[in-house]
Amino acid sequence: MTSSSDRTVHLAVYDTFADWETGHTTAHLTQNGYTVRTVGLSREPVTTMGGLRVHPDLSLDELRARDSALLILTGAAEWDTGDALAPFARAARGFLDAGVPVAAICGATAGLAREGLLDGRAHTSAVSFYLAATGYAGGARYVDADAVTDGGLITAGPTEPVAFAREVFALLGVYNAKKLDAWYRLFHDSDASAYEVLQGA
């Protein structure tokens, strides 16, 4: 029996969050039976980097790992300008400790680095020296790849929203291997022949 937590994904939202980085991820999760709920520091509206106003569905202090299949953290200018978003990195620690996966892209990877969550896990980001500037101890585990999954943690750089989505879909089992490959070829490589595979032809 599938519980609601198995089909609920939480997307962290905060001022300046990079709204394009999770567009593929959230759109295709929703199309495949998942519910995406937004989580803010509070329930007050936030403004994305693209100028969109988002009203969070719940506040961070209401978020429970047991109610979720995944926590998604996007990039934002605020990851690099202070500690305002550190509570989301601490929430990510709570999720991983509870065995619930976390997916972080762009500046969110720096937040996880500061929290110590990348020290013992294979990971990637924009470039290695971006994370090195955080002073973290995980430099030896850095992988120069479009996106990396290590256990329950997915990381990706800011130019890889499609690869980021691919890793999320693989981790959650959204598509079988054949369809996942086709999905990636369609949206990353503009391979029109992959469309038929996705349609089950």
N, C-alpha and C positions, 0 to 999 in steps of 0.2 A: 504494500500500500504506500502510495506517495503522499508525503505530508506537504503542507503549504511551504514549509521552510526549504524543501527540496527544490522548489520552483520559484523562489524569491531571491532576487539578486539586489544588493544594495550598492548604490552609486553615491559616493561622497561628492557633495557640491559645496563650493565656497567661492568667494569673490575671486575673479580672474581665472576660474578654472577653464582649462582648454577644452571647450565643448566638442571640437572635432575629433579629439583623440579616442573617444569611445562611441562615436556614432555608429560604426559598423557593429560593434559589440552589442550595444543595447538594442538596436533595431532588429537584429537577427535573433537575439535571445527572445525578444517579445514575439516575434513571428513564429517562434518554436515553443510557445507555451509558458514562457517565463514571465514573471511580473518584476518590473524594475521599480524599486522605491528609492527615492532620493533622501540623503541624510546630510543635514547641515550641522554646524556647531550649535545652532538654535533653529527654530522654525521661521526665523526671519528670512525674507527673500534675499537671494544673492544675485550678483550680475556676472555672467560668464565673460571670458575674454572676447567672445563674439558679440557682446552687448545684449544677450538674452537675459531676461529676468526669470529666475527659477525659485519657486516656493517649495522648500524641502517638505517631504512627507512626514519626516520625524527628525528629532534632534539627536545629536550624538549620544547624549546620556540615556536616550530611550532605546538605543541599538543593542541587540543581544545576538551574539554569534549563533546561538541555537535556533534563531528565527531566520537564518540566512543560508543560502548555498554558496555565496561569494560576496566579498567586499571589493569594490573597484575604486581605485584612487587615481585621479588624473593629475596631469601637470597643472601648475598655477604659478604666477609670479610670486605669490606669498610663500611658496616653499623655499625661496631663495632670499627672502627679505626679513626673516625673523622666525620666531617660534609659534606664530599664530596657529599654524596647522599641525603642530606637534601632537595635539590630542588625537588626530586621525592616525598617526603612526602608532601611537599607543593602542588605539583600537585595533589596528592591524595585528599587533602583538597578541592581543587577546583572542582574535580570530584564529591565528595560527596555533596558539597554545591549546585552543579548543578543537583543533583539527578541521577548521573551516578555512577554505582557501582564500587567498588575497591576490589581486592582480593590480600591479602598479606600473604606470607609464610616465615617462618624462620626469618632471621635477619631483613627483611622488617617490621615485626611487631614491632621491637624495634624502627625503624624509625618513624612509625606511633605513637607509644607511646610518643616519644619525641615531636612530633608535636601536641600532645593533642587529637588525634583522637580516642583514646581508653578509654578516661576518662569516657565517658557516654555511652559506648556500650559494650555489652557482647563480649568477645574475648578470644582467646587462643594464645599460642606460644609454644616454646620449653618446658619451665618450668616457673612457676610464678616468681621465683626470678631473672630470666633473664630479664624480663620486669621491675621488681622492681628496678633493678640497674640503670634504666634510670631516676628514680626519678619521674615517672609519677604518676598521681592521680587516676588511674583506677584499682588499685589492687582488689577492692571489686567486680569488674565486670569480673574478670578472671574466666574462665571455664576450668576445667581439662577434655578436650575432644579432639578427633582427629582433628576436624575442627569445626568452629563456624560461623554461619551467623547471623548478627544482622542488619536488614534493608538492606542497600546496601553495607555492609562491610563483607567480608569473611576473616577469619584468620585461620592459621594452623601452626603447628610446622614442623620442618625439616624432620621428619620421616614419614610424612603423605601426600605425593604427590597424592596418589589415593583418599584419603578423600577430599583433596583440590579440585581436579578435580570434584568429586561428587557434592560438594557445588556449584561450578561454573556452572555445567550443570543444577542443580536444579534452580539456580537463573535466568539463561537465558532461561530456558524452553527447553533445547536441547533434553531431553528425557522425556517421560511421567513417572509417578511414578514406574510402573512395569518394564520398561526398565532400568530406573536409578538404581533400586535395582539389576537387573540382571547384569548391567555393573559393579557395585561395587563388587558383588560376584565373577564375572569372574576375574577382575583385582586385587582385594585385597585378595580374598580367594582361587583363582585358582579353582573355582567351574565350571567345564566344562559344567554342565547341564544348566548354565545360558546362554550359547552361543545361544541355540535355541531360547530363549526368545528375545535376541537381534536381531536375524535374522527374527523375526516376526512369528516364527513357533507356 
